[in-house]
Amino acid sequence: MLLTHEDDLLGSFIPCSPLISSHLTQRVFANQSCLPQLIDFIKLFYYRFSFTFYTDSLVINIGSPTIKTEYAWYKTTTVVSSTFQVTVAVDWISSTKAELMAVLTAVVTLPPDYNVHIYMDSKALIDKFHSIQSSSSSYFDHTRPNLKDTYISLWFILFTYI
């Protein structure tokens, strides 16, 4: 998996081959309105090998009782492009969590043995991804430091898929 800024055109493919069935997606997104759409994308993408996603998110009405977040991705291809977008009303959200959810919803649709490029505009998310990736599996082995880490469960789910 490669996370880069949209300005970075020199990204390289990184092959990934998790053997994760769609039931994990069904558990992660249980009772979410986006689950049927994600399952449809899993079916649509199953026989494909190479993917390019552009992700983005938005947090609206910050500081009000009607705070919402939107996250989306756009998958480009030479055949058919696909777009995913969801709006979620939540009690507590940040732009970082919204960006992470955009990436996570893109990754959960991918089949085994895929190559993917993901482009985004969140440097904080890219830096965190590379920090976790460089520490290998040891990042999730130590409970105490991770208690202070925001969204550790979402990061763990993302790295489970990749």
Contacts in CASP RR format, 6 or more apart in sequence:
PFRMAT RR
TARGET T0000
AUTHOR 0000-0000-0000
METHOD contacts of the structure
MODEL  1
MLLTHEDDLLGSFIPCSPLISSHLTQRVFANQSCLPQLIDFIKLFYYRFS
FTFYTDSLVINIGSPTIKTEYAWYKTTTVVSSTFQVTVAVDWISSTKAEL
MAVLTAVVTLPPDYNVHIYMDSKALIDKFHSIQSSSSSYFDHTRPNLKDT
YISLWFILFTYI
1 14 0 8 1.000
1 16 0 8 1.000
1 107 0 8 1.000
1 116 0 8 1.000
1 118 0 8 1.000
1 129 0 8 1.000
1 162 0 8 1.000
2 11 0 8 1.000
2 12 0 8 1.000
2 13 0 8 1.000
2 14 0 8 1.000
2 116 0 8 1.000
2 117 0 8 1.000
2 118 0 8 1.000
3 103 0 8 1.000
3 118 0 8 1.000
3 120 0 8 1.000
3 125 0 8 1.000
3 126 0 8 1.000
3 129 0 8 1.000
3 130 0 8 1.000
4 11 0 8 1.000
4 117 0 8 1.000
4 118 0 8 1.000
4 119 0 8 1.000
4 120 0 8 1.000
4 126 0 8 1.000
5 119 0 8 1.000
5 120 0 8 1.000
5 121 0 8 1.000
5 123 0 8 1.000
5 126 0 8 1.000
6 54 0 8 1.000
6 119 0 8 1.000
6 120 0 8 1.000
6 121 0 8 1.000
8 119 0 8 1.000
11 117 0 8 1.000
13 50 0 8 1.000
13 115 0 8 1.000
13 116 0 8 1.000
13 117 0 8 1.000
14 115 0 8 1.000
14 116 0 8 1.000
15 113 0 8 1.000
15 114 0 8 1.000
15 115 0 8 1.000
16 110 0 8 1.000
16 113 0 8 1.000
16 114 0 8 1.000
16 115 0 8 1.000
16 116 0 8 1.000
16 162 0 8 1.000
17 112 0 8 1.000
17 113 0 8 1.000
17 114 0 8 1.000
18 112 0 8 1.000
18 160 0 8 1.000
18 161 0 8 1.000
18 162 0 8 1.000
19 112 0 8 1.000
20 112 0 8 1.000
20 160 0 8 1.000
20 161 0 8 1.000
22 39 0 8 1.000
22 42 0 8 1.000
24 108 0 8 1.000
24 160 0 8 1.000
24 161 0 8 1.000
25 35 0 8 1.000
25 38 0 8 1.000
25 39 0 8 1.000
25 42 0 8 1.000
25 108 0 8 1.000
25 109 0 8 1.000
26 35 0 8 1.000
26 39 0 8 1.000
28 104 0 8 1.000
28 108 0 8 1.000
28 157 0 8 1.000
29 35 0 8 1.000
29 38 0 8 1.000
29 105 0 8 1.000
29 108 0 8 1.000
33 86 0 8 1.000
34 84 0 8 1.000
34 86 0 8 1.000
34 105 0 8 1.000
37 84 0 8 1.000
37 86 0 8 1.000
38 84 0 8 1.000
38 105 0 8 1.000
38 108 0 8 1.000
38 109 0 8 1.000
41 82 0 8 1.000
41 84 0 8 1.000
41 109 0 8 1.000
42 108 0 8 1.000
42 109 0 8 1.000
42 111 0 8 1.000
44 82 0 8 1.000
44 109 0 8 1.000
45 51 0 8 1.000
45 75 0 8 1.000
45 82 0 8 1.000
45 109 0 8 1.000
45 110 0 8 1.000
45 111 0 8 1.000
46 111 0 8 1.000
47 111 0 8 1.000
48 77 0 8 1.000
48 111 0 8 1.000
48 114 0 8 1.000
49 113 0 8 1.000
49 114 0 8 1.000
49 115 0 8 1.000
50 114 0 8 1.000
50 115 0 8 1.000
50 116 0 8 1.000
51 75 0 8 1.000
51 77 0 8 1.000
51 110 0 8 1.000
51 114 0 8 1.000
51 115 0 8 1.000
51 116 0 8 1.000
51 117 0 8 1.000
52 75 0 8 1.000
52 76 0 8 1.000
52 77 0 8 1.000
52 116 0 8 1.000
52 117 0 8 1.000
52 118 0 8 1.000
52 119 0 8 1.000
53 73 0 8 1.000
53 74 0 8 1.000
53 75 0 8 1.000
53 76 0 8 1.000
53 106 0 8 1.000
53 116 0 8 1.000
53 117 0 8 1.000
53 118 0 8 1.000
53 119 0 8 1.000
54 73 0 8 1.000
54 74 0 8 1.000
54 76 0 8 1.000
54 118 0 8 1.000
54 119 0 8 1.000
54 120 0 8 1.000
55 71 0 8 1.000
55 72 0 8 1.000
55 73 0 8 1.000
55 74 0 8 1.000
55 99 0 8 1.000
55 102 0 8 1.000
55 103 0 8 1.000
55 106 0 8 1.000
55 118 0 8 1.000
55 119 0 8 1.000
55 120 0 8 1.000
56 71 0 8 1.000
56 72 0 8 1.000
56 73 0 8 1.000
56 99 0 8 1.000
56 102 0 8 1.000
56 120 0 8 1.000
56 121 0 8 1.000
57 69 0 8 1.000
57 70 0 8 1.000
57 71 0 8 1.000
57 72 0 8 1.000
57 95 0 8 1.000
57 98 0 8 1.000
57 99 0 8 1.000
57 101 0 8 1.000
57 102 0 8 1.000
58 69 0 8 1.000
58 70 0 8 1.000
58 71 0 8 1.000
58 98 0 8 1.000
59 67 0 8 1.000
59 68 0 8 1.000
59 69 0 8 1.000
59 93 0 8 1.000
59 94 0 8 1.000
59 95 0 8 1.000
59 98 0 8 1.000
60 67 0 8 1.000
60 68 0 8 1.000
60 69 0 8 1.000
60 70 0 8 1.000
61 67 0 8 1.000
61 68 0 8 1.000
66 89 0 8 1.000
67 89 0 8 1.000
67 90 0 8 1.000
67 91 0 8 1.000
67 93 0 8 1.000
68 87 0 8 1.000
68 88 0 8 1.000
68 89 0 8 1.000
68 90 0 8 1.000
68 93 0 8 1.000
69 87 0 8 1.000
69 88 0 8 1.000
69 90 0 8 1.000
69 93 0 8 1.000
69 97 0 8 1.000
69 98 0 8 1.000
69 101 0 8 1.000
70 85 0 8 1.000
70 86 0 8 1.000
70 87 0 8 1.000
70 88 0 8 1.000
70 98 0 8 1.000
71 85 0 8 1.000
71 86 0 8 1.000
71 88 0 8 1.000
71 98 0 8 1.000
71 99 0 8 1.000
71 101 0 8 1.000
71 102 0 8 1.000
71 105 0 8 1.000
72 83 0 8 1.000
72 84 0 8 1.000
72 85 0 8 1.000
72 86 0 8 1.000
72 102 0 8 1.000
73 83 0 8 1.000
73 84 0 8 1.000
73 102 0 8 1.000
73 103 0 8 1.000
73 105 0 8 1.000
73 106 0 8 1.000
74 81 0 8 1.000
74 82 0 8 1.000
74 83 0 8 1.000
74 84 0 8 1.000
75 81 0 8 1.000
75 82 0 8 1.000
75 83 0 8 1.000
75 106 0 8 1.000
84 105 0 8 1.000
84 106 0 8 1.000
84 109 0 8 1.000
86 105 0 8 1.000
94 150 0 8 1.000
95 122 0 8 1.000
96 122 0 8 1.000
96 124 0 8 1.000
96 125 0 8 1.000
96 150 0 8 1.000
96 151 0 8 1.000
97 150 0 8 1.000
97 151 0 8 1.000
97 154 0 8 1.000
99 120 0 8 1.000
99 122 0 8 1.000
99 124 0 8 1.000
99 125 0 8 1.000
100 125 0 8 1.000
100 151 0 8 1.000
100 154 0 8 1.000
100 155 0 8 1.000
100 158 0 8 1.000
101 154 0 8 1.000
102 120 0 8 1.000
103 118 0 8 1.000
103 120 0 8 1.000
103 125 0 8 1.000
103 158 0 8 1.000
104 154 0 8 1.000
104 157 0 8 1.000
104 158 0 8 1.000
104 161 0 8 1.000
106 118 0 8 1.000
107 116 0 8 1.000
107 118 0 8 1.000
107 158 0 8 1.000
107 161 0 8 1.000
107 162 0 8 1.000
108 161 0 8 1.000
110 116 0 8 1.000
110 161 0 8 1.000
120 126 0 8 1.000
128 155 0 8 1.000
132 139 0 8 1.000
132 155 0 8 1.000
132 159 0 8 1.000
139 146 0 8 1.000
140 146 0 8 1.000
140 152 0 8 1.000
140 156 0 8 1.000
140 159 0 8 1.000
146 152 0 8 1.000
149 155 0 8 1.000
END
